[in-house]
Amino acid sequence: MRLSPALTLSALSVLAMEAVRPTTARAETGTATVAAASGTYELDDAPPANRLYLQSITALRANPLGLLELLTFSYRSRIVKSSNPLYKDNFGGAGLMMEATPAFARIGPMIEVQPLSILRLWATYQVLGYFGSFNLMQSFASPNEEYSDSRLKDLGDLPSKEEGQNYATTGTQFTAGANFQIKFGPIAARSALRLVRADYDLRDGDRVFYDQFYDVLVPNEGWFLSNDTDLLYVTDFGLVAGARHTVTHAFYGDRHFAPGEADLDLNPTMHRVGPFLAYTFSKDPAGTFFGNPTVLLIANWWLSHRYRTGEDVSVGLPYIVAGFMFTGDLWVSAKD
């Protein structure tokens, strides 16, 4: 098993999903409770009209191994003032999203809109650089080439890029996301969807590359999606416990296969499922710089994967994420 750099966000989609903390703002709507997707204040109070919002996520992952720091800065402005809990936490925003790992870094502008307290839509366009370390970047001529952990390690040991060794490169990546969550009593459900297009400067003749962030063989100048779905029990003392299901699928076109190769995709849609735990130490009001400190643990088992269900890695070995996150405000305006 090799050391490489990133988290799947999809889990931290886990994490990039701002609903991860159990003390997220909430308000009663009849028998249902609407869980707001952002903010550190009770919805009984009006959310800040304007704020400069910060989120930090640090996480370590296994199967595959990875280490990630994700920072998001966003200026958020309320769209319309409302006393209805379904609309009360609404805003439009723009900012910067940065990710750093031992093998690559990426940065770019982000836009977001939250028309409802339960729904946030966002997109980012980032530039990225691979350092040529930790057996990454690795690219291939076809989606059907082997990209197991063992294979990537063997390729990383080769003496030159031309023979298949990992190499440094640059590129861009567009990501569009939709986060939805709702809560009934102590039971919460949420979903975080990401649709991604990558455009990288690959080695001559290569059409796909391994993205360790999502653990998927990505079609260059093509699309893939990843979605996390959670069913959670939310306590009053900071603990959230439940289950997560993650699905990841790449969309390969004819141009991503080698000339003369049948476009039979050997890579199945990937699924994994297992427990999700998070604990928030304190719930902090708007205007707090270091707020809502939260630790989390995810242990998911692979149900479908080309290599992680026995081909290269034992099916009994789970995907594990341990992380720490906090949110805060660099600046908050008056609430009226």
Secondary structure, 3 states (H helix, E strand, C coil): CCCCCCCCCCHHHHHHCHHHCCCCCEEEECCEEEECCCCCCCCCCCCCCEEEEEEEEEEEEECCCEEEEEEEEEEEECCCCCCCHHHHCCEEEEEEEEEECCCEEEEEEEEEEEEECCEEEEEEEEEEEECCCCCCCCEECCCCCCCCHHHHHHHHCCCCHHHCCCCCEEEEEEEEEEEEEEEECCEEEEEEEEEEEEEECCCCCCCEEEECCCCEEEECCEEEEEEEEEEEEECCCCEEEEEEEEEEEEECCHHHCCCCCCCCCCCCCEEEEEEEEEEECCCCCCCCCCEEEEEEEEEEEEEECCCCCCCCCCCCCCEEEEEEEEEEEEEECCCC
